Every structure is written in structure tokens, then in C-alpha cells.
Amino acid sequence: MKNSNMSDINSLWYKVSKAAVGAVFNVHHAILEVILGVPPLQISSRVIAVKHYLKVFSDVRDIHQDFVISQLEEGNTSLKSQLRDVQKFLNWKSENSNNDIEPSDILIIEENDLLKLPNLSPNSYKYTKGMMEKFTEVLWQECIQNQLMNEGWPSFPQVSCRPLPLPVGINREIEVLVMSLFYPNNLLNSFLFNLDRRTWTSPLCSCLNGEQNALHLLTGCDIVGSDTSDKAMTILKICNGTLSSVGTHSGSEILWNHFSVLNCSRDSKFIELCVEVVEIEGLNLKRKIDLKKKKNT
């Protein structure tokens, strides 16, 4: 992929991602990708390049080896960038699966000398699908943290290449409602009220005991019930490490953290609780809104 055509590709990819999630309002592209469990195109491209060079180096008869070395010696910056990812993978592999790499190879890898990358034993270049999936998550996590930090976000979601564990045969409407719990600008009263108070006059949940947002629905709504809320809070604590990661207490209220619920999205039991909640008719959750009517008001 070249930078010259990435703008159009990313624009198309955003539209596909937004449609897949079923979002009405624009959602940050990075968050859409985390919800879907699909890494950014740039990350996928980098991983494909890593696998290519690992295969080149693993076969001493590969005619591309001499070309790669010559280009590296000439200072090809694009090649250097790709080989730094190969070096990163080998460092990661040596730290996480020492049994697959010979001690002599570990010493070479630790030198971080790109010119010595072709000098490893063939076994060191081997990888599995699961290994590459985990390495993809490493690159992805670094990327999203840098991106959101530069944009001023105070926290970051945990990425995963695993798909959402949605129940088989789930209704598309319920699927969209569940995914809407993982981003803030959804059709819940809290966001709509902050968006336009003339059109949506109250941020409150149907229980009238708090603003209608995802965290309230899952952990503090009287209509949902304490049994479901307690189970959801337990999973939230586990997936976010501690209660302080979920939110901070202000009296009896838990202050919203955008990524607390999203970080639980790969837990199948949590997804079951989300489905259970959005199916409760008494919550009066909006399935759709009339944006044309809003524009005319």
C-alpha cells in the first residue's frame, strides 16, 4: 500500500466498518476496528511484510536474500523500516517463546543489527498463526495508544484480533444494540441529550435513577436488576484490572469511562449479559432515530 492511495482506501474502510457496527453517528475509526476485532490496514500490511521476510530468510536458496542485503547496505529506508518490524518480531518471539530459538540466535537478535538478521538458523524464522495474531495485537496496541495519546484521549482500549463472541443466530437489531454499548456516541439518552437538548430533553434512564449510558444499564439500573448488574460489575473489574479502571466513585455514582465496557467485549458471558439487557422492553432503548426531523427542528 502506498500513501498516495491510502486516503481513499481508509475512507472506504471507515464506511464499511461503520456499517458493520451499525452506528448512526460517526464513531472514531480506531474504536470501530477494536469493536470488530479487525486491525488497521497499515498494521495488517506491516505483518504481511514481516511474514514475507521471515520466509525469505528461512531459505538460504531464496534468490531474494542477496537483493535484500544489498538494498540494506545501500540504505534503502523503506526496507529498513520493514526489517525493523522483523527485528521487533524476533525480539518479541525470543521473549515469549525461548524454546523455539537457539541461545546463539538470541544473542544475535539482542544485538539489533539488521544486517545480521539473515544469519539466524532456519528455526528462528518459523511462526504460527497464533503467534502472528498475538504479534499483530502488539503492533496494534502500540499504534492505537500513540494515535489516541496524540489526539488527547486520557485512556486507551485493549485490542484483540478475536471476533465478538455474539450468540449464533442473534437478531441483527439486537447485535447492533449490543455493539452500541461499546462506544459513547450511540442512541442512549445520555449522548442524545448532550447532542441536542431541544430534541432530546432528558438524559435519564427509564428507571429515573441515573443517566442512560452503557455503564448505568449494565451496573446500576433498577429495571435490569441487581443479579445481572452484579455479574456485569464482576466482569468489568476483571477485564479492567481494578475498580479504579472501571470508574471512580463520587458518592454512589460511578463516573463513566469510555473504554471500560469495550474492554469486556471479548468475554462471552459479558456479551450474554449485554444481550439480556438490550432485550429488556422496559428500558425503551431506541433502535433508530429520525435525523431529518432533528435537522428541521
C-alpha positions in Angstrom: 0.0 0.0 0.0 1.2 3.4 -0.9 0.5 6.7 1.0 -0.9 8.1 -2.3 -3.9 5.8 -2.3 -4.3 5.2 1.5 -6.7 8.1 1.9 -9.3 6.7 -0.4 -8.8 3.2 0.9 -9.2 4.4 4.6 -12.3 6.4 3.7 -13.9 3.3 2.1 -12.8 1.1 5.0 -14.3 3.5 7.5 -17.7 3.4 5.8 -17.5 -0.4 5.8 -16.6 -0.5 9.5 -19.3 1.9 10.5 -21.9 0.0 8.5 -20.8 -3.3 10.1 -21.2 -1.9 13.6 -24.5 -0.2 12.7 -23.6 3.2 14.1 -25.9 6.1 13.3 -23.4 8.8 14.3 -19.7 8.9 13.4 -17.5 6.8 15.6 -13.8 7.1 15.9 -12.4 4.7 13.3 -9.9 3.2 15.8 -12.7 2.3 18.1 -14.7 0.7 15.3 -11.8 -1.5 14.5 -11.4 -2.6 18.1 -15.1 -3.4 18.3 -14.9 -5.5 15.1 -11.6 -7.1 16.1 -10.0 -6.1 12.8 -6.6 -4.3 12.9 -6.0 -1.2 10.9 -4.9 -1.8 7.3 -1.5 -0.4 7.9 -0.9 -2.9 10.7 -2.1 -5.8 8.6 0.3 -4.6 5.8 3.2 -4.5 8.2 2.5 -8.0 9.5 2.3 -9.3 5.9 5.7 -7.8 5.2 7.2 -9.4 8.4 6.0 -12.8 7.2 7.4 -12.3 3.8 10.9 -11.5 5.0 10.8 -14.4 7.5 10.1 -16.8 4.6 12.9 -15.2 2.6 15.5 -15.5 5.4 14.4 -19.1 6.3 15.5 -20.5 2.9 19.2 -20.0 2.1 18.4 -20.7 -1.5 15.9 -17.9 -1.8 17.2 -15.5 -4.6 15.7 -12.5 -2.8 18.2 -12.7 0.1 21.1 -11.1 -1.8 18.9 -8.4 -3.0 17.6 -7.6 0.5 21.1 -7.5 1.9 22.4 -5.3 -0.9 19.4 -2.8 -0.5 20.0 -2.7 3.2 23.7 -1.9 2.7 22.7 0.9 0.3 20.5 2.4 3.0 17.1 1.7 1.5 14.9 3.5 4.1 11.6 1.6 3.2 13.4 -1.7 3.5 14.9 -0.7 6.8 11.5 0.2 8.2 10.1 -3.2 7.3 13.1 -5.0 8.7 12.8 -3.1 12.0 9.4 -4.8 12.3 11.1 -8.2 11.6 13.6 -7.3 14.3 10.7 -6.4 16.6 9.0 -9.7 15.9 12.2 -11.7 16.6 12.7 -9.8 19.9 9.1 -10.4 20.8 9.4 -14.1 19.9 12.6 -14.6 21.9 10.9 -13.1 25.0 7.8 -15.2 24.7 8.9 -18.5 23.2 12.6 -19.1 24.1 12.3 -22.8 23.4 11.9 -22.1 19.7 15.1 -20.1 19.3 18.6 -21.3 19.9 20.8 -19.4 22.5 23.3 -18.4 19.8 20.4 -16.8 17.8 19.1 -15.0 20.8 22.5 -13.3 21.2 22.4 -12.2 17.6 18.8 -10.9 17.9 19.7 -8.9 21.0 22.3 -7.0 19.0 19.5 -5.4 17.0 21.7 -5.3 13.9 19.6 -5.5 10.8 22.5 -6.8 8.7 22.7 -9.9 10.9 19.0 -10.9 10.5 19.8 -13.3 7.7 22.4 -15.1 9.9 19.9 -16.9 12.2 19.1 -20.6 12.0 16.0 -21.5 10.0 14.0 -22.5 13.1 14.2 -18.9 14.4 12.2 -17.6 11.4 9.3 -20.0 12.0 6.0 -18.8 13.2 2.5 -20.0 13.7 -0.9 -18.4 13.0 -1.5 -17.8 16.7 1.9 -16.3 17.1 1.3 -13.8 14.3 -2.1 -13.0 15.8 -0.5 -12.1 19.1 2.2 -10.1 17.4 -0.4 -8.2 15.4 -2.1 -7.2 18.7 1.3 -6.0 20.0 1.8 -3.7 17.0 -1.9 -2.7 17.0 -1.8 -1.8 20.7 1.2 0.4 20.3 -0.4 2.1 17.3 -3.7 2.9 18.9 -2.1 4.1 22.1 0.2 6.5 20.2 -2.7 7.7 18.0 -5.2 8.4 20.8 -2.5 9.9 23.0 -1.6 12.4 20.3 -5.3 13.2 20.0 -5.6 13.9 23.7 -7.5 10.8 24.9 -6.9 10.0 28.6 -7.2 6.3 28.2 -7.0 3.5 25.6 -8.9 0.3 24.8 -7.4 -3.1 24.8 -7.2 -4.5 21.3 -8.0 -8.1 20.3 -8.0 -9.9 16.9 -10.7 -12.2 18.2 -14.2 -11.5 16.9 -17.0 -10.5 19.2 -18.5 -13.7 20.8 -22.0 -12.9 19.7 -24.6 -15.7 20.1 -25.2 -17.7 16.9 -28.3 -16.6 15.1 -28.7 -13.3 17.0 -31.1 -10.8 15.5 -29.2 -8.0 13.6 -31.1 -5.3 15.5 -30.0 -6.8 18.9 -26.5 -7.2 17.5 -26.3 -3.5 16.7 -27.7 -2.6 20.1 -25.1 -4.7 21.9 -22.2 -3.1 19.8 -23.6 0.4 20.6 -22.8 -0.2 24.2 -19.1 -0.2 23.3 -18.9 3.4 22.0 -20.2 6.6 23.7 -22.0 8.4 20.7 -24.8 5.9 20.5 -28.6 6.3 20.7 -28.8 6.2 24.5 -30.4 9.2 26.2 -27.2 10.4 27.8 -25.5 11.1 24.5 -28.6 12.3 22.7 -29.3 14.8 25.4 -25.8 16.2 25.2 -26.0 16.3 21.5 -29.2 18.3 21.3 -31.2 19.2 24.4 -34.1 20.7 22.4 -34.8 17.5 20.6 -33.9 15.0 23.4 -35.0 16.6 26.6 -33.7 14.2 29.2 -30.6 12.1 29.7 -32.2 9.8 32.2 -32.8 6.1 32.0 -36.3 4.7 32.2 -35.6 3.8 35.8 -35.1 7.5 36.6 -32.1 6.7 38.8 -29.3 7.8 36.5 -28.3 8.9 33.0 -28.9 6.2 30.4 -25.4 5.2 29.3 -23.9 1.7 28.9 -22.3 1.6 32.3 -25.5 2.6 34.0 -27.5 0.0 32.1 -25.1 -2.8 32.9 -24.3 -1.9 36.6 -26.8 0.5 38.1 -30.3 0.2 36.5 -33.1 -0.9 38.8 -35.1 -2.2 35.8 -32.2 -4.5 34.8 -31.9 -5.9 38.3 -29.1 -6.5 40.8 -28.3 -10.0 39.7 -27.3 -9.0 36.2 -25.7 -5.8 37.5 -23.5 -7.7 40.0 -22.4 -10.2 37.3 -21.5 -7.4 34.9 -19.6 -5.4 37.5 -17.6 -8.5 38.4 -16.5 -9.0 34.8 -15.8 -5.2 34.4 -13.4 -5.4 37.4 -11.6 -8.5 36.0 -11.3 -7.1 32.4 -10.2 -3.7 33.6 -7.9 -4.8 36.4 -9.3 -2.9 39.3 -12.4 -0.8 40.1 -10.4 2.4 39.5 -10.1 1.3 35.9 -13.8 0.9 35.6 -14.6 4.3 37.1 -14.2 6.5 40.1 -16.7 6.8 42.9 -18.5 10.1 43.5 -20.9 9.2 46.3 -22.9 6.3 45.0 -22.3 7.2 41.3 -19.7 5.6 39.1 -18.2 8.1 36.6 -18.1 7.0 33.0 -15.0 5.6 31.4 -15.4 5.2 27.6 -13.4 2.0 27.3 -14.5 0.1 30.4 -17.3 -1.7 28.7 -15.4 -2.2 25.4 -12.5 -3.9 27.3 -15.0 -6.6 28.3 -16.3 -7.2 24.8 -14.4 -10.5 24.2 -15.8 -12.1 27.3 -18.7 -14.4 26.2 -20.5 -14.2 29.5 -20.4 -10.4 29.4 -21.8 -10.4 25.8 -24.6 -12.7 27.1 -25.4 -10.1 29.8 -25.4 -7.3 27.2 -27.9 -9.2 25.0 -30.0 -9.8 28.1 -30.0 -6.1 28.9 -30.8 -4.7 25.5 -33.7 -7.1 25.1 -35.5 -5.7 28.2 -38.5 -3.9 26.8 -38.9 -1.7 29.9 -35.7 0.2 29.1 -37.3 1.6 25.9 -33.9 1.6 24.1 -34.0 3.4 20.8 -33.4 1.3 17.7 -33.3 4.2 15.3 -33.9 8.0 15.2 -35.2 10.4 12.6 -32.2 12.6 11.7 -34.2 14.5 9.1 -36.7 15.6 11.8 -33.8 16.7 14.0 -32.4 18.9 11.2 -35.7 20.6 10.8 -36.1 21.4 14.5 
